[in-house]
Amino acid sequence: MNIRESELPGIGYKFEVITKNEDKLVIVIHDDGRREIYHFDSNDHEEVLSSVTFTDLEARQIAGILGGMIYKPKALETVEFAFNDLIIEWYQVEPNAPASNKSVVELDIRNKFGINVIGIKKKSENKTIIPGPDTVIGAGDTLIFSGERSQIKELIQNLLSNKG
């Protein structure tokens, strides 16, 4: 993640955030306590897709939620035990990942990694599909898959991550 910060004289402070998946957020903290968050198109970092304004109190409540103070995610070991070592996970395909622009059959994920791809949330079509062998995986698509922890780590490292 890359964060740039700058002072906005007479207004407050601005933080520009680019995530590992190339998502862009701009957070403006006004001197009066208001916070504005702008979400940009990942393909055009100049195009604002949405924005929201929070009061100081609302911003602190959201920070608590994001920081895990309200709900702490369950440890993966708990999920594994419940499903006898079967984990269901999802991961967004990173830009320039080896899996990008390849079909499910080309990648041979089940045979190479022991993983079953059970769904794909297509970024370009804004819908979730049950993938057939000819389904092409794109950067920004979110794969939903099941397998064991070590297999999932290997899949992410070798095909879904851009290693950078």
C-alpha positions as CSV (number, residue, x, y, z in Angstrom):
1,M,0.0,0.0,0.0
2,N,1.2,3.5,-0.9
3,I,0.1,6.5,1.2
4,R,0.9,10.1,0.3
5,E,-0.1,12.9,2.7
6,S,-0.3,16.6,2.2
7,E,-1.5,19.6,4.2
8,L,-4.4,21.5,2.8
9,P,-3.9,25.0,4.3
10,G,-7.1,26.4,5.8
11,I,-8.9,23.1,5.2
12,G,-7.0,20.3,7.0
13,Y,-5.1,17.3,5.8
14,K,-5.3,14.9,2.8
15,F,-4.2,11.3,2.5
16,E,-4.1,9.6,-0.9
17,V,-4.0,5.8,-0.6
18,I,-3.2,3.3,-3.4
19,T,-3.8,-0.3,-2.3
20,K,-1.9,-3.4,-3.5
21,N,-4.8,-4.1,-5.8
22,E,-4.5,-0.6,-7.4
23,D,-7.6,0.8,-5.7
24,K,-7.4,4.5,-4.9
25,L,-8.9,6.3,-1.9
26,V,-8.5,9.9,-0.9
27,I,-9.3,10.9,2.7
28,V,-9.7,14.5,3.6
29,I,-9.7,15.4,7.3
30,H,-11.1,18.9,7.8
31,D,-10.0,21.1,10.6
32,D,-13.7,21.1,11.9
33,G,-13.5,17.3,12.4
34,R,-15.4,16.2,9.2
35,R,-13.9,13.4,7.1
36,E,-14.5,12.9,3.4
37,I,-13.6,9.7,1.7
38,Y,-13.4,9.5,-2.1
39,H,-13.2,6.1,-4.0
40,F,-11.8,6.2,-7.5
41,D,-12.1,4.0,-10.5
42,S,-9.2,1.5,-10.4
43,N,-8.8,1.9,-14.2
44,D,-8.9,5.7,-14.1
45,H,-7.5,7.2,-10.9
46,E,-9.0,10.6,-11.9
47,E,-12.6,9.3,-12.0
48,V,-14.4,9.5,-8.6
49,L,-16.9,6.6,-8.3
50,S,-18.3,7.5,-4.9
51,S,-17.8,9.7,-1.8
52,V,-19.0,9.8,1.7
53,T,-18.7,12.4,4.5
54,F,-18.5,11.5,8.2
55,T,-18.7,13.6,11.3
56,D,-15.8,13.3,13.8
57,L,-17.8,10.8,15.9
58,E,-18.9,8.7,12.9
59,A,-15.3,8.6,11.6
60,R,-14.1,7.3,15.0
61,Q,-16.8,4.6,15.0
62,I,-15.8,3.5,11.5
63,A,-12.2,3.5,12.5
64,G,-13.1,1.1,15.4
65,I,-14.9,-1.2,13.0
66,L,-12.1,-1.3,10.5
67,G,-9.5,-1.7,13.3
68,G,-11.3,-4.8,14.6
69,M,-12.5,-3.2,17.9
70,I,-16.2,-4.0,17.2
71,Y,-15.7,-7.4,15.6
72,K,-12.6,-9.4,15.5
73,P,-12.4,-12.0,12.7
74,K,-12.3,-15.6,13.8
75,A,-8.9,-17.2,13.5
76,L,-8.5,-19.4,10.5
77,E,-7.7,-22.4,12.7
78,T,-11.3,-22.2,14.1
79,V,-12.7,-22.4,10.6
80,E,-10.4,-25.3,9.6
81,F,-11.5,-27.4,12.6
82,A,-15.2,-26.8,11.8
83,F,-14.7,-28.0,8.2
84,N,-12.1,-30.8,8.8
85,D,-9.2,-28.8,7.2
86,L,-11.4,-27.5,4.4
87,I,-11.1,-23.7,4.0
88,I,-13.3,-21.5,1.8
89,E,-11.4,-18.4,0.9
90,W,-11.6,-15.6,-1.6
91,Y,-8.9,-13.5,-3.2
92,Q,-8.9,-10.6,-5.6
93,V,-6.6,-11.3,-8.6
94,E,-3.8,-8.7,-8.5
95,P,-2.8,-6.6,-11.6
96,N,-0.2,-8.5,-13.7
97,A,-0.8,-11.8,-11.8
98,P,0.1,-15.0,-13.7
99,A,-3.6,-16.0,-13.7
100,S,-4.8,-12.8,-15.3
101,N,-6.4,-13.3,-18.8
102,K,-6.2,-17.1,-18.6
103,S,-9.0,-19.6,-18.5
104,V,-9.8,-22.0,-15.6
105,V,-8.8,-25.0,-17.8
106,E,-5.5,-23.3,-18.9
107,L,-4.5,-22.8,-15.3
108,D,-5.4,-26.4,-14.2
109,I,-5.9,-25.2,-10.6
110,R,-7.5,-28.3,-9.3
111,N,-4.8,-30.7,-10.6
112,K,-1.8,-28.4,-9.8
113,F,-2.9,-27.1,-6.4
114,G,-5.8,-29.3,-5.2
115,I,-8.1,-26.3,-5.1
116,N,-11.6,-26.1,-6.3
117,V,-12.7,-22.7,-7.8
118,I,-16.3,-22.5,-6.7
119,G,-17.1,-18.9,-7.9
120,I,-15.8,-15.8,-9.5
121,K,-17.0,-12.3,-8.9
122,K,-16.2,-10.7,-12.2
123,K,-15.0,-7.1,-11.8
124,S,-15.9,-6.2,-15.4
125,E,-19.5,-7.6,-15.3
126,N,-20.3,-6.9,-11.6
127,K,-21.7,-10.4,-11.1
128,T,-20.7,-13.7,-9.5
129,I,-20.6,-16.7,-11.7
130,I,-19.9,-20.4,-11.2
131,P,-16.9,-20.9,-13.5
132,G,-16.8,-23.4,-16.3
133,P,-13.5,-24.5,-17.8
134,D,-13.6,-21.7,-20.5
135,T,-14.2,-18.9,-17.9
136,V,-11.4,-16.3,-18.3
137,I,-10.0,-14.8,-15.1
138,G,-9.2,-11.1,-15.2
139,A,-7.2,-8.8,-12.9
140,G,-9.5,-7.4,-10.3
141,D,-11.8,-10.5,-10.4
142,T,-12.3,-12.1,-7.0
143,L,-12.0,-15.9,-7.0
144,I,-13.8,-18.0,-4.4
145,F,-12.2,-21.3,-3.8
146,S,-11.9,-24.2,-1.3
147,G,-8.9,-26.3,-0.2
148,E,-6.4,-26.7,2.5
149,R,-4.4,-23.8,4.0
150,S,-1.1,-24.7,2.4
151,Q,-2.7,-25.3,-1.0
152,I,-4.4,-21.9,-0.8
153,K,-1.2,-20.1,0.1
154,E,0.6,-21.7,-2.8
155,L,-2.2,-20.8,-5.2
156,I,-2.1,-17.2,-4.1
157,Q,1.6,-16.9,-4.3
158,N,2.0,-18.6,-7.7
159,L,-1.0,-17.5,-9.7
160,L,-3.1,-14.7,-8.1
161,S,-0.4,-12.4,-6.7
162,N,1.9,-10.2,-8.7
163,K,4.6,-10.9,-6.1
164,G,5.2,-7.2,-5.6
